[in-house]
């Protein structure tokens, strides 16, 4: 079985894997039925490879994990949050281009 590029995060692991992370974290809120979410997958996978080790890329299935999206104020899918030192620094809702997401990640690494 192939290891997924985008690792899963859950309600139970969000605080440890995102808020307490020592690297910037990109969280992709998605659901299996969400077509725009599936369109975003290859972009996030490409960025995860490009920024591997310097930025953590995680996916949260909102159908299976309802608490975190509610706490984080996620109201639509897909939503992508960028965290630095446990604080949200950027949020994208809806389909975004690779360049938009790449520029956001690069800005926190600069």
C-alpha positions in Angstrom: 0.0 0.0 0.0 1.3 3.4 -1.0 2.0 6.0 1.7 -0.3 9.0 1.2 1.6 12.3 0.6 -1.1 14.2 2.6 -1.2 12.8 6.1 -4.6 12.6 7.9 -5.3 14.7 11.0 -8.4 14.1 13.2 -10.3 15.9 15.9 -8.2 13.9 18.4 -4.8 14.7 16.9 -5.4 18.3 15.7 -4.0 20.1 18.8 -0.8 18.0 18.8 -0.2 17.8 15.0 -1.2 21.3 14.1 -1.3 23.7 17.0 1.8 22.3 18.7 3.8 21.8 15.5 7.3 23.2 15.3 7.0 23.8 11.5 4.3 25.7 9.5 1.2 23.5 8.9 -1.2 23.5 6.0 -4.6 21.9 6.8 -6.9 20.9 4.0 -10.6 20.5 5.2 -12.2 18.1 2.7 -15.0 15.5 2.3 -15.2 12.5 0.0 -18.2 13.9 -1.8 -16.6 17.3 -2.5 -15.6 17.6 -6.1 -13.6 20.9 -5.7 -11.7 19.1 -2.8 -10.6 16.4 -5.2 -9.4 19.0 -7.7 -7.3 20.6 -5.0 -5.6 17.2 -4.0 -2.9 17.1 -6.8 -2.0 20.7 -6.1 -1.5 20.1 -2.4 0.3 16.8 -3.0 2.8 18.7 -5.4 3.3 21.4 -2.8 3.8 18.8 0.0 6.6 17.2 -2.1 8.1 20.6 -2.9 8.2 21.9 0.7 8.7 18.4 2.3 10.2 18.7 5.8 9.8 22.4 6.0 6.0 22.5 6.0 3.6 19.8 7.2 0.6 19.2 4.9 -2.4 17.5 6.6 -6.0 16.6 5.5 -9.0 16.6 7.8 -12.1 14.7 6.6 -15.0 16.8 7.8 -17.5 14.0 7.5 -15.6 11.9 10.0 -14.4 14.9 12.2 -17.0 17.5 13.0 -15.6 19.2 16.1 -12.4 20.8 14.6 -14.1 22.4 11.6 -16.7 23.9 13.9 -14.1 25.2 16.4 -12.0 26.6 13.5 -15.1 28.3 11.9 -14.9 26.3 8.6 -18.2 26.9 6.8 -17.5 25.6 3.3 -15.3 23.1 1.5 -12.6 23.0 0.5 -11.0 25.2 3.1 -7.3 25.4 3.6 -5.7 27.0 6.7 -2.0 27.8 7.1 -0.8 27.8 10.7 2.5 29.1 12.1 3.4 28.5 15.7 -0.2 27.3 16.4 -1.8 30.5 15.0 -3.8 30.7 11.8 -2.0 33.1 9.4 -3.9 32.5 6.1 -7.2 30.9 5.1 -8.4 30.0 1.6 -12.0 28.9 0.9 -13.0 27.3 -2.4 -10.8 26.2 -5.3 -7.5 28.0 -5.4 -4.6 27.9 -7.9 -1.2 26.3 -7.1 0.4 29.7 -7.4 -1.9 31.2 -4.7 -1.2 28.4 -2.3 2.5 28.2 -3.1 2.9 32.0 -2.5 1.2 31.7 0.9 3.5 28.9 2.0 6.6 30.7 0.7 5.6 33.8 2.5 5.8 32.1 5.9 9.1 30.5 5.1 10.8 33.8 4.0 
